[in-house]
Amino acid sequence: MTLSNSHKLQLLCDLLQNQSTEQYMTDGEAHQIDRLLQSLTRDPNVDPSMLQTLQQIQEQHQLDNRPFTNDVSDWVTSLSLDQTT
């Protein structure tokens, strides 16, 4: 079964929130975040404002493959709002 963009976004938000709270990210979680970001950023149906947020996450993730400490709540809020529009 293929995940919809909505499911991918929810999974991404859950992963971001969890690792932000725990201050720990497993290799599996890092790879899952990579796969979700690649899938969503390559989808032509993704809203440009959401794409900007996804690219910010991807940029920080590529620069530093450790748990995110900044911007997670802003990203989750942005992605959640974009899902409803």
PDB file of N, CA, C and O in Angstrom, chain B, residues numbered from 101:
ATOM      1  N   MET B 101       0.843  -1.173   0.000  1.00  0.00           N
ATOM      2  CA  MET B 101       0.000   0.000   0.000  1.00  0.00           C
ATOM      3  C   MET B 101       0.895   1.246   0.000  1.00  0.00           C
ATOM      4  O   MET B 101       1.835   1.352   0.787  1.00  0.00           O
ATOM      5  N   THR B 102       0.590   2.154  -0.871  1.00  0.00           N
ATOM      6  CA  THR B 102       1.340   3.398  -0.992  1.00  0.00           C
ATOM      7  C   THR B 102       0.811   4.420   0.018  1.00  0.00           C
ATOM      8  O   THR B 102      -0.395   4.548   0.227  1.00  0.00           O
ATOM      9  N   LEU B 103       1.736   5.133   0.627  1.00  0.00           N
ATOM     10  CA  LEU B 103       1.345   6.189   1.559  1.00  0.00           C
ATOM     11  C   LEU B 103       0.965   7.445   0.794  1.00  0.00           C
ATOM     12  O   LEU B 103       1.636   7.819  -0.168  1.00  0.00           O
ATOM     13  N   SER B 104      -0.104   8.092   1.215  1.00  0.00           N
ATOM     14  CA  SER B 104      -0.483   9.378   0.634  1.00  0.00           C
ATOM     15  C   SER B 104       0.453  10.454   1.178  1.00  0.00           C
ATOM     16  O   SER B 104       1.157  10.235   2.163  1.00  0.00           O
ATOM     17  N   ASN B 105       0.454  11.612   0.530  1.00  0.00           N
ATOM     18  CA  ASN B 105       1.273  12.717   1.029  1.00  0.00           C
ATOM     19  C   ASN B 105       0.870  13.104   2.445  1.00  0.00           C
ATOM     20  O   ASN B 105       1.716  13.463   3.265  1.00  0.00           O
ATOM     21  N   SER B 106      -0.401  13.030   2.721  1.00  0.00           N
ATOM     22  CA  SER B 106      -0.878  13.362   4.069  1.00  0.00           C
ATOM     23  C   SER B 106      -0.275  12.413   5.101  1.00  0.00           C
ATOM     24  O   SER B 106       0.161  12.843   6.168  1.00  0.00           O
ATOM     25  N   HIS B 107      -0.253  11.118   4.776  1.00  0.00           N
ATOM     26  CA  HIS B 107       0.348  10.143   5.690  1.00  0.00           C
ATOM     27  C   HIS B 107       1.854  10.355   5.820  1.00  0.00           C
ATOM     28  O   HIS B 107       2.406  10.236   6.914  1.00  0.00           O
ATOM     29  N   LYS B 108       2.514  10.667   4.716  1.00  0.00           N
ATOM     30  CA  LYS B 108       3.956  10.924   4.749  1.00  0.00           C
ATOM     31  C   LYS B 108       4.260  12.133   5.628  1.00  0.00           C
ATOM     32  O   LYS B 108       5.206  12.117   6.415  1.00  0.00           O
ATOM     33  N   LEU B 109       3.453  13.174   5.487  1.00  0.00           N
ATOM     34  CA  LEU B 109       3.666  14.378   6.293  1.00  0.00           C
ATOM     35  C   LEU B 109       3.444  14.103   7.771  1.00  0.00           C
ATOM     36  O   LEU B 109       4.195  14.584   8.619  1.00  0.00           O
ATOM     37  N   GLN B 110       2.412  13.327   8.077  1.00  0.00           N
ATOM     38  CA  GLN B 110       2.144  13.006   9.475  1.00  0.00           C
ATOM     39  C   GLN B 110       3.276  12.181  10.064  1.00  0.00           C
ATOM     40  O   GLN B 110       3.690  12.414  11.200  1.00  0.00           O
ATOM     41  N   LEU B 111       3.780  11.218   9.300  1.00  0.00           N
ATOM     42  CA  LEU B 111       4.900  10.409   9.758  1.00  0.00           C
ATOM     43  C   LEU B 111       6.142  11.281   9.963  1.00  0.00           C
ATOM     44  O   LEU B 111       6.842  11.138  10.965  1.00  0.00           O
ATOM     45  N   LEU B 112       6.411  12.172   9.028  1.00  0.00           N
ATOM     46  CA  LEU B 112       7.549  13.082   9.152  1.00  0.00           C
ATOM     47  C   LEU B 112       7.404  13.944  10.407  1.00  0.00           C
ATOM     48  O   LEU B 112       8.358  14.093  11.171  1.00  0.00           O
ATOM     49  N   CYS B 113       6.239  14.500  10.616  1.00  0.00           N
ATOM     50  CA  CYS B 113       6.002  15.326  11.814  1.00  0.00           C
ATOM     51  C   CYS B 113       6.198  14.517  13.089  1.00  0.00           C
ATOM     52  O   CYS B 113       6.796  15.002  14.049  1.00  0.00           O
ATOM     53  N   ASP B 114       5.695  13.276  13.100  1.00  0.00           N
ATOM     54  CA  ASP B 114       5.861  12.416  14.275  1.00  0.00           C
ATOM     55  C   ASP B 114       7.336  12.135  14.547  1.00  0.00           C
ATOM     56  O   ASP B 114       7.783  12.200  15.693  1.00  0.00           O
ATOM     57  N   LEU B 115       8.093  11.823  13.489  1.00  0.00           N
ATOM     58  CA  LEU B 115       9.524  11.559  13.651  1.00  0.00           C
ATOM     59  C   LEU B 115      10.261  12.790  14.163  1.00  0.00           C
ATOM     60  O   LEU B 115      11.106  12.687  15.052  1.00  0.00           O
ATOM     61  N   LEU B 116       9.940  13.952  13.603  1.00  0.00           N
ATOM     62  CA  LEU B 116      10.595  15.191  14.024  1.00  0.00           C
ATOM     63  C   LEU B 116      10.294  15.507  15.483  1.00  0.00           C
ATOM     64  O   LEU B 116      11.192  15.849  16.252  1.00  0.00           O
ATOM     65  N   GLN B 117       9.029  15.390  15.855  1.00  0.00           N
ATOM     66  CA  GLN B 117       8.648  15.696  17.234  1.00  0.00           C
ATOM     67  C   GLN B 117       9.283  14.716  18.212  1.00  0.00           C
ATOM     68  O   GLN B 117       9.767  15.114  19.271  1.00  0.00           O
ATOM     69  N   ASN B 118       9.280  13.439  17.856  1.00  0.00           N
ATOM     70  CA  ASN B 118       9.839  12.430  18.743  1.00  0.00           C
ATOM     71  C   ASN B 118      11.328  12.643  18.971  1.00  0.00           C
ATOM     72  O   ASN B 118      11.794  12.646  20.110  1.00  0.00           O
ATOM     73  N   GLN B 119      12.071  12.821  17.892  1.00  0.00           N
ATOM     74  CA  GLN B 119      13.510  12.976  18.076  1.00  0.00           C
ATOM     75  C   GLN B 119      13.849  14.305  18.726  1.00  0.00           C
ATOM     76  O   GLN B 119      14.870  14.411  19.405  1.00  0.00           O
ATOM     77  N   SER B 120      13.021  15.314  18.535  1.00  0.00           N
ATOM     78  CA  SER B 120      13.251  16.597  19.199  1.00  0.00           C
ATOM     79  C   SER B 120      13.048  16.460  20.709  1.00  0.00           C
ATOM     80  O   SER B 120      13.805  17.021  21.501  1.00  0.00           O
ATOM     81  N   THR B 121      12.024  15.711  21.091  1.00  0.00           N
ATOM     82  CA  THR B 121      11.743  15.484  22.505  1.00  0.00           C
ATOM     83  C   THR B 121      12.806  14.600  23.143  1.00  0.00           C
ATOM     84  O   THR B 121      13.293  14.882  24.237  1.00  0.00           O
ATOM     85  N   GLU B 122      13.155  13.534  22.445  1.00  0.00           N
ATOM     86  CA  GLU B 122      14.119  12.560  22.976  1.00  0.00           C
ATOM     87  C   GLU B 122      15.566  13.011  22.834  1.00  0.00           C
ATOM     88  O   GLU B 122      16.441  12.501  23.534  1.00  0.00           O
ATOM     89  N   GLN B 123      15.834  13.962  21.937  1.00  0.00           N
ATOM     90  CA  GLN B 123      17.199  14.415  21.638  1.00  0.00           C
ATOM     91  C   GLN B 123      18.068  13.250  21.174  1.00  0.00           C
ATOM     92  O   GLN B 123      19.256  13.177  21.488  1.00  0.00           O
ATOM     93  N   TYR B 124      17.450  12.341  20.420  1.00  0.00           N
ATOM     94  CA  TYR B 124      18.148  11.166  19.934  1.00  0.00           C
ATOM     95  C   TYR B 124      17.502  10.729  18.631  1.00  0.00           C
ATOM     96  O   TYR B 124      16.279  10.769  18.495  1.00  0.00           O
ATOM     97  N   MET B 125      18.320  10.311  17.673  1.00  0.00           N
ATOM     98  CA  MET B 125      17.801   9.835  16.397  1.00  0.00           C
ATOM     99  C   MET B 125      18.585   8.584  16.001  1.00  0.00           C
ATOM    100  O   MET B 125      19.813   8.608  15.918  1.00  0.00           O
ATOM    101  N   THR B 126      17.861   7.499  15.761  1.00  0.00           N
ATOM    102  CA  THR B 126      18.527   6.284  15.308  1.00  0.00           C
ATOM    103  C   THR B 126      18.871   6.423  13.823  1.00  0.00           C
ATOM    104  O   THR B 126      18.351   7.300  13.133  1.00  0.00           O
ATOM    105  N   ASP B 127      19.746   5.552  13.350  1.00  0.00           N
ATOM    106  CA  ASP B 127      20.066   5.547  11.918  1.00  0.00           C
ATOM    107  C   ASP B 127      18.813   5.274  11.096  1.00  0.00           C
ATOM    108  O   ASP B 127      18.621   5.868  10.035  1.00  0.00           O
ATOM    109  N   GLY B 128      17.966   4.379  11.580  1.00  0.00           N
ATOM    110  CA  GLY B 128      16.721   4.067  10.879  1.00  0.00           C
ATOM    111  C   GLY B 128      15.812   5.282  10.767  1.00  0.00           C
ATOM    112  O   GLY B 128      15.211   5.519   9.719  1.00  0.00           O
ATOM    113  N   GLU B 129      15.713   6.050  11.844  1.00  0.00           N
ATOM    114  CA  GLU B 129      14.899   7.261  11.808  1.00  0.00           C
ATOM    115  C   GLU B 129      15.484   8.286  10.846  1.00  0.00           C
ATOM    116  O   GLU B 129      14.747   8.941  10.109  1.00  0.00           O
ATOM    117  N   ALA B 130      16.801   8.426  10.852  1.00  0.00           N
ATOM    118  CA  ALA B 130      17.457   9.368   9.939  1.00  0.00           C
ATOM    119  C   ALA B 130      17.198   8.972   8.484  1.00  0.00           C
ATOM    120  O   ALA B 130      16.919   9.828   7.645  1.00  0.00           O
ATOM    121  N   HIS B 131      17.290   7.675   8.189  1.00  0.00           N
ATOM    122  CA  HIS B 131      17.037   7.203   6.823  1.00  0.00           C
ATOM    123  C   HIS B 131      15.567   7.386   6.442  1.00  0.00           C
ATOM    124  O   HIS B 131      15.254   7.733   5.303  1.00  0.00           O
ATOM    125  N   GLN B 132      14.677   7.151   7.392  1.00  0.00           N
ATOM    126  CA  GLN B 132      13.246   7.335   7.118  1.00  0.00           C
ATOM    127  C   GLN B 132      12.946   8.806   6.823  1.00  0.00           C
ATOM    128  O   GLN B 132      12.179   9.109   5.909  1.00  0.00           O
ATOM    129  N   ILE B 133      13.536   9.706   7.578  1.00  0.00           N
ATOM    130  CA  ILE B 133      13.360  11.139   7.324  1.00  0.00           C
ATOM    131  C   ILE B 133      13.883  11.481   5.934  1.00  0.00           C
ATOM    132  O   ILE B 133      13.239  12.221   5.191  1.00  0.00           O
ATOM    133  N   ASP B 134      15.058  10.942   5.580  1.00  0.00           N
ATOM    134  CA  ASP B 134      15.605  11.166   4.237  1.00  0.00           C
ATOM    135  C   ASP B 134      14.633  10.718   3.157  1.00  0.00           C
ATOM    136  O   ASP B 134      14.360  11.456   2.210  1.00  0.00           O
ATOM    137  N   ARG B 135      14.114   9.511   3.304  1.00  0.00           N
ATOM    138  CA  ARG B 135      13.197   8.964   2.284  1.00  0.00           C
ATOM    139  C   ARG B 135      11.917   9.790   2.182  1.00  0.00           C
ATOM    140  O   ARG B 135      11.435  10.061   1.082  1.00  0.00           O
ATOM    141  N   LEU B 136      11.375  10.184   3.319  1.00  0.00           N
ATOM    142  CA  LEU B 136      10.156  10.991   3.298  1.00  0.00           C
ATOM    143  C   LEU B 136      10.397  12.342   2.636  1.00  0.00           C
ATOM    144  O   LEU B 136       9.594  12.794   1.819  1.00  0.00           O
ATOM    145  N   LEU B 137      11.508  12.983   2.995  1.00  0.00           N
ATOM    146  CA  LEU B 137      11.827  14.289   2.416  1.00  0.00           C
ATOM    147  C   LEU B 137      12.054  14.181   0.914  1.00  0.00           C
ATOM    148  O   LEU B 137      11.578  15.030   0.160  1.00  0.00           O
ATOM    149  N   GLN B 138      12.768  13.156   0.467  1.00  0.00           N
ATOM    150  CA  GLN B 138      13.007  12.979  -0.961  1.00  0.00           C
ATOM    151  C   GLN B 138      11.700  12.754  -1.707  1.00  0.00           C
ATOM    152  O   GLN B 138      11.469  13.341  -2.764  1.00  0.00           O
ATOM    153  N   SER B 139      10.862  11.915  -1.160  1.00  0.00           N
ATOM    154  CA  SER B 139       9.587  11.618  -1.806  1.00  0.00           C
ATOM    155  C   SER B 139       8.706  12.863  -1.913  1.00  0.00           C
ATOM    156  O   SER B 139       8.129  13.137  -2.966  1.00  0.00           O
ATOM    157  N   LEU B 140       8.610  13.602  -0.829  1.00  0.00           N
ATOM    158  CA  LEU B 140       7.735  14.776  -0.813  1.00  0.00           C
ATOM    159  C   LEU B 140       8.278  15.925  -1.667  1.00  0.00           C
ATOM    160  O   LEU B 140       7.509  16.606  -2.346  1.00  0.00           O
ATOM    161  N   THR B 141       9.593  16.143  -1.638  1.00  0.00           N
ATOM    162  CA  THR B 141      10.147  17.266  -2.402  1.00  0.00           C
ATOM    163  C   THR B 141      10.137  17.001  -3.901  1.00  0.00           C
ATOM    164  O   THR B 141      10.178  17.940  -4.695  1.00  0.00           O
ATOM    165  N   ARG B 142      10.082  15.750  -4.292  1.00  0.00           N
ATOM    166  CA  ARG B 142      10.035  15.412  -5.722  1.00  0.00           C
ATOM    167  C   ARG B 142       8.615  15.361  -6.284  1.00  0.00           C
ATOM    168  O   ARG B 142       8.428  15.255  -7.496  1.00  0.00           O
ATOM    169  N   ASP B 143       7.637  15.436  -5.421  1.00  0.00           N
ATOM    170  CA  ASP B 143       6.244  15.355  -5.854  1.00  0.00           C
ATOM    171  C   ASP B 143       5.793  16.703  -6.402  1.00  0.00           C
ATOM    172  O   ASP B 143       5.823  17.698  -5.678  1.00  0.00           O
ATOM    173  N   PRO B 144       5.374  16.759  -7.667  1.00  0.00           N
ATOM    174  CA  PRO B 144       4.962  18.033  -8.259  1.00  0.00           C
ATOM    175  C   PRO B 144       3.669  18.600  -7.672  1.00  0.00           C
ATOM    176  O   PRO B 144       3.341  19.763  -7.904  1.00  0.00           O
ATOM    177  N   ASN B 145       2.943  17.793  -6.923  1.00  0.00           N
ATOM    178  CA  ASN B 145       1.675  18.240  -6.338  1.00  0.00           C
ATOM    179  C   ASN B 145       1.833  18.905  -4.980  1.00  0.00           C
ATOM    180  O   ASN B 145       0.857  19.389  -4.406  1.00  0.00           O
ATOM    181  N   VAL B 146       3.057  18.932  -4.462  1.00  0.00           N
ATOM    182  CA  VAL B 146       3.293  19.542  -3.152  1.00  0.00           C
ATOM    183  C   VAL B 146       3.236  21.064  -3.293  1.00  0.00           C
ATOM    184  O   VAL B 146       3.837  21.648  -4.195  1.00  0.00           O
ATOM    185  N   ASP B 147       2.502  21.676  -2.383  1.00  0.00           N
ATOM    186  CA  ASP B 147       2.339  23.122  -2.371  1.00  0.00           C
ATOM    187  C   ASP B 147       3.701  23.808  -2.206  1.00  0.00           C
ATOM    188  O   ASP B 147       4.528  23.347  -1.420  1.00  0.00           O
ATOM    189  N   PRO B 148       3.943  24.904  -2.937  1.00  0.00           N
ATOM    190  CA  PRO B 148       5.242  25.591  -2.855  1.00  0.00           C
ATOM    191  C   PRO B 148       5.628  26.045  -1.448  1.00  0.00           C
ATOM    192  O   PRO B 148       6.809  26.009  -1.102  1.00  0.00           O
ATOM    193  N   SER B 149       4.679  26.464  -0.638  1.00  0.00           N
ATOM    194  CA  SER B 149       5.026  26.885   0.726  1.00  0.00           C
ATOM    195  C   SER B 149       5.446  25.683   1.560  1.00  0.00           C
ATOM    196  O   SER B 149       6.349  25.794   2.390  1.00  0.00           O
ATOM    197  N   MET B 150       4.807  24.543   1.353  1.00  0.00           N
ATOM    198  CA  MET B 150       5.194  23.330   2.044  1.00  0.00           C
ATOM    199  C   MET B 150       6.564  22.871   1.548  1.00  0.00           C
ATOM    200  O   MET B 150       7.393  22.411   2.334  1.00  0.00           O
ATOM    201  N   LEU B 151       6.793  22.997   0.264  1.00  0.00           N
ATOM    202  CA  LEU B 151       8.070  22.611  -0.325  1.00  0.00           C
ATOM    203  C   LEU B 151       9.215  23.402   0.305  1.00  0.00           C
ATOM    204  O   LEU B 151      10.290  22.856   0.553  1.00  0.00           O
ATOM    205  N   GLN B 152       8.986  24.660   0.557  1.00  0.00           N
ATOM    206  CA  GLN B 152      10.004  25.503   1.191  1.00  0.00           C
ATOM    207  C   GLN B 152      10.348  24.970   2.588  1.00  0.00           C
ATOM    208  O   GLN B 152      11.521  24.897   2.954  1.00  0.00           O
ATOM    209  N   THR B 153       9.343  24.605   3.351  1.00  0.00           N
ATOM    210  CA  THR B 153       9.569  24.049   4.689  1.00  0.00           C
ATOM    211  C   THR B 153      10.309  22.725   4.595  1.00  0.00           C
ATOM    212  O   THR B 153      11.245  22.480   5.356  1.00  0.00           O
ATOM    213  N   LEU B 154       9.893  21.867   3.662  1.00  0.00           N
ATOM    214  CA  LEU B 154      10.545  20.573   3.482  1.00  0.00           C
ATOM    215  C   LEU B 154      12.014  20.742   3.094  1.00  0.00           C
ATOM    216  O   LEU B 154      12.871  19.983   3.545  1.00  0.00           O
ATOM    217  N   GLN B 155      12.296  21.728   2.266  1.00  0.00           N
ATOM    218  CA  GLN B 155      13.676  21.979   1.862  1.00  0.00           C
ATOM    219  C   GLN B 155      14.519  22.494   3.020  1.00  0.00           C
ATOM    220  O   GLN B 155      15.707  22.183   3.111  1.00  0.00           O
ATOM    221  N   GLN B 156      13.910  23.283   3.908  1.00  0.00           N
ATOM    222  CA  GLN B 156      14.627  23.745   5.102  1.00  0.00           C
ATOM    223  C   GLN B 156      15.000  22.564   5.992  1.00  0.00           C
ATOM    224  O   GLN B 156      16.118  22.490   6.502  1.00  0.00           O
ATOM    225  N   ILE B 157      14.059  21.646   6.174  1.00  0.00           N
ATOM    226  CA  ILE B 157      14.317  20.456   6.983  1.00  0.00           C
ATOM    227  C   ILE B 157      15.412  19.617   6.327  1.00  0.00           C
ATOM    228  O   ILE B 157      16.339  19.154   6.992  1.00  0.00           O
ATOM    229  N   GLN B 158      15.291  19.433   5.034  1.00  0.00           N
ATOM    230  CA  GLN B 158      16.260  18.625   4.295  1.00  0.00           C
ATOM    231  C   GLN B 158      17.661  19.227   4.369  1.00  0.00           C
ATOM    232  O   GLN B 158      18.648  18.512   4.544  1.00  0.00           O
ATOM    233  N   GLU B 159      17.733  20.528   4.235  1.00  0.00           N
ATOM    234  CA  GLU B 159      19.019  21.217   4.296  1.00  0.00           C
ATOM    235  C   GLU B 159      19.680  21.026   5.660  1.00  0.00           C
ATOM    236  O   GLU B 159      20.868  20.711   5.736  1.00  0.00           O
ATOM    237  N   GLN B 160      18.929  21.214   6.717  1.00  0.00           N
ATOM    238  CA  GLN B 160      19.497  21.042   8.058  1.00  0.00           C
ATOM    239  C   GLN B 160      19.862  19.580   8.296  1.00  0.00           C
ATOM    240  O   GLN B 160      20.884  19.287   8.916  1.00  0.00           O
ATOM    241  N   HIS B 161      19.045  18.678   7.814  1.00  0.00           N
ATOM    242  CA  HIS B 161      19.289  17.251   8.015  1.00  0.00           C
ATOM    243  C   HIS B 161      20.553  16.804   7.286  1.00  0.00           C
ATOM    244  O   HIS B 161      21.313  15.989   7.810  1.00  0.00           O
ATOM    245  N   GLN B 162      20.784  17.326   6.091  1.00  0.00           N
ATOM    246  CA  GLN B 162      21.968  16.962   5.320  1.00  0.00           C
ATOM    247  C   GLN B 162      23.232  17.555   5.927  1.00  0.00           C
ATOM    248  O   GLN B 162      24.299  16.943   5.873  1.00  0.00           O
ATOM    249  N   LEU B 163      23.114  18.728   6.494  1.00  0.00           N
ATOM    250  CA  LEU B 163      24.276  19.371   7.093  1.00  0.00           C
ATOM    251  C   LEU B 163      24.679  18.718   8.405  1.00  0.00           C
ATOM    252  O   LEU B 163      25.857  18.679   8.762  1.00  0.00           O
ATOM    253  N   ASP B 164      23.697  18.216   9.105  1.00  0.00           N
ATOM    254  CA  ASP B 164      23.967  17.707  10.444  1.00  0.00           C
ATOM    255  C   ASP B 164      23.021  16.547  10.720  1.00  0.00           C
ATOM    256  O   ASP B 164      21.860  16.775  11.061  1.00  0.00           O
ATOM    257  N   ASN B 165      23.477  15.333  10.586  1.00  0.00           N
ATOM    258  CA  ASN B 165      22.625  14.158  10.725  1.00  0.00           C
ATOM    259  C   ASN B 165      22.406  13.783  12.196  1.00  0.00           C
ATOM    260  O   ASN B 165      22.404  12.606  12.559  1.00  0.00           O
ATOM    261  N   ARG B 166      22.227  14.791  13.018  1.00  0.00           N
ATOM    262  CA  ARG B 166      21.906  14.588  14.422  1.00  0.00           C
ATOM    263  C   ARG B 166      20.474  15.084  14.653  1.00  0.00           C
ATOM    264  O   ARG B 166      19.894  15.723  13.776  1.00  0.00           O
ATOM    265  N   PRO B 167      19.908  14.796  15.818  1.00  0.00           N
ATOM    266  CA  PRO B 167      18.548  15.269  16.083  1.00  0.00           C
ATOM    267  C   PRO B 167      18.420  16.782  15.912  1.00  0.00           C
ATOM    268  O   PRO B 167      19.329  17.544  16.244  1.00  0.00           O
ATOM    269  N   PHE B 168      17.296  17.184  15.397  1.00  0.00           N
ATOM    270  CA  PHE B 168      17.010  18.600  15.222  1.00  0.00           C
ATOM    271  C   PHE B 168      16.707  19.198  16.587  1.00  0.00           C
ATOM    272  O   PHE B 168      16.022  18.583  17.404  1.00  0.00           O
ATOM    273  N   THR B 169      17.216  20.388  16.827  1.00  0.00           N
ATOM    274  CA  THR B 169      16.914  21.052  18.089  1.00  0.00           C
ATOM    275  C   THR B 169      16.166  22.356  17.863  1.00  0.00           C
ATOM    276  O   THR B 169      15.446  22.824  18.745  1.00  0.00           O
ATOM    277  N   ASN B 170      16.332  22.934  16.701  1.00  0.00           N
ATOM    278  CA  ASN B 170      15.695  24.216  16.407  1.00  0.00           C
ATOM    279  C   ASN B 170      14.626  24.040  15.347  1.00  0.00           C
ATOM    280  O   ASN B 170      14.702  23.136  14.515  1.00  0.00           O
ATOM    281  N   ASP B 171      13.660  24.884  15.381  1.00  0.00           N
ATOM    282  CA  ASP B 171      12.661  25.005  14.325  1.00  0.00           C
ATOM    283  C   ASP B 171      11.661  23.858  14.217  1.00  0.00           C
ATOM    284  O   ASP B 171      10.748  23.942  13.396  1.00  0.00           O
ATOM    285  N   VAL B 172      11.789  22.794  15.003  1.00  0.00           N
ATOM    286  CA  VAL B 172      10.898  21.648  14.836  1.00  0.00           C
ATOM    287  C   VAL B 172       9.442  22.045  15.022  1.00  0.00           C
ATOM    288  O   VAL B 172       8.596  21.675  14.208  1.00  0.00           O
ATOM    289  N   SER B 173       9.136  22.784  16.067  1.00  0.00           N
ATOM    290  CA  SER B 173       7.728  23.150  16.299  1.00  0.00           C
ATOM    291  C   SER B 173       7.202  24.045  15.178  1.00  0.00           C
ATOM    292  O   SER B 173       6.043  23.923  14.783  1.00  0.00           O
ATOM    293  N   ASP B 174       8.045  24.940  14.665  1.00  0.00           N
ATOM    294  CA  ASP B 174       7.629  25.784  13.539  1.00  0.00           C
ATOM    295  C   ASP B 174       7.384  24.944  12.288  1.00  0.00           C
ATOM    296  O   ASP B 174       6.415  25.170  11.564  1.00  0.00           O
ATOM    297  N   TRP B 175       8.262  23.978  12.039  1.00  0.00           N
ATOM    298  CA  TRP B 175       8.100  23.116  10.865  1.00  0.00           C
ATOM    299  C   TRP B 175       6.825  22.295  10.974  1.00  0.00           C
ATOM    300  O   TRP B 175       6.061  22.195  10.013  1.00  0.00           O
ATOM    301  N   VAL B 176       6.596  21.710  12.140  1.00  0.00           N
ATOM    302  CA  VAL B 176       5.417  20.866  12.330  1.00  0.00           C
ATOM    303  C   VAL B 176       4.152  21.703  12.167  1.00  0.00           C
ATOM    304  O   VAL B 176       3.192  21.261  11.536  1.00  0.00           O
ATOM    305  N   THR B 177       4.147  22.897  12.726  1.00  0.00           N
ATOM    306  CA  THR B 177       3.000  23.786  12.579  1.00  0.00           C
ATOM    307  C   THR B 177       2.773  24.130  11.117  1.00  0.00           C
ATOM    308  O   THR B 177       1.642  24.084  10.633  1.00  0.00           O
ATOM    309  N   SER B 178       3.827  24.468  10.424  1.00  0.00           N
ATOM    310  CA  SER B 178       3.735  24.824   9.003  1.00  0.00           C
ATOM    311  C   SER B 178       3.210  23.645   8.181  1.00  0.00           C
ATOM    312  O   SER B 178       2.318  23.815   7.349  1.00  0.00           O
ATOM    313  N   LEU B 179       3.755  22.465   8.410  1.00  0.00           N
ATOM    314  CA  LEU B 179       3.336  21.305   7.646  1.00  0.00           C
ATOM    315  C   LEU B 179       1.896  20.910   7.987  1.00  0.00           C
ATOM    316  O   LEU B 179       1.147  20.471   7.113  1.00  0.00           O
ATOM    317  N   SER B 180       1.516  21.065   9.237  1.00  0.00           N
ATOM    318  CA  SER B 180       0.150  20.746   9.650  1.00  0.00           C
ATOM    319  C   SER B 180      -0.846  21.708   9.035  1.00  0.00           C
ATOM    320  O   SER B 180      -1.916  21.302   8.581  1.00  0.00           O
ATOM    321  N   LEU B 181      -0.490  22.991   9.020  1.00  0.00           N
ATOM    322  CA  LEU B 181      -1.379  23.983   8.412  1.00  0.00           C
ATOM    323  C   LEU B 181      -1.520  23.748   6.913  1.00  0.00           C
ATOM    324  O   LEU B 181      -2.611  23.884   6.360  1.00  0.00           O
ATOM    325  N   ASP B 182      -0.424  23.398   6.258  1.00  0.00           N
ATOM    326  CA  ASP B 182      -0.452  23.174   4.822  1.00  0.00           C
ATOM    327  C   ASP B 182      -1.255  21.944   4.458  1.00  0.00           C
ATOM    328  O   ASP B 182      -1.794  21.872   3.354  1.00  0.00           O
ATOM    329  N   GLN B 183      -1.351  20.975   5.350  1.00  0.00           N
ATOM    330  CA  GLN B 183      -2.139  19.784   5.089  1.00  0.00           C
ATOM    331  C   GLN B 183      -3.620  20.097   5.031  1.00  0.00           C
ATOM    332  O   GLN B 183      -4.366  19.441   4.304  1.00  0.00           O
ATOM    333  N   THR B 184      -4.054  21.094   5.788  1.00  0.00           N
ATOM    334  CA  THR B 184      -5.479  21.401   5.862  1.00  0.00           C
ATOM    335  C   THR B 184      -5.934  22.287   4.728  1.00  0.00           C
ATOM    336  O   THR B 184      -7.137  22.442   4.519  1.00  0.00           O
ATOM    337  N   THR B 185      -5.013  22.874   3.991  1.00  0.00           N
ATOM    338  CA  THR B 185      -5.398  23.766   2.900  1.00  0.00           C
ATOM    339  C   THR B 185      -5.439  23.034   1.593  1.00  0.00           C
ATOM    340  O   THR B 185      -5.746  23.631   0.561  1.00  0.00           O
TER     341      THR B 185
END
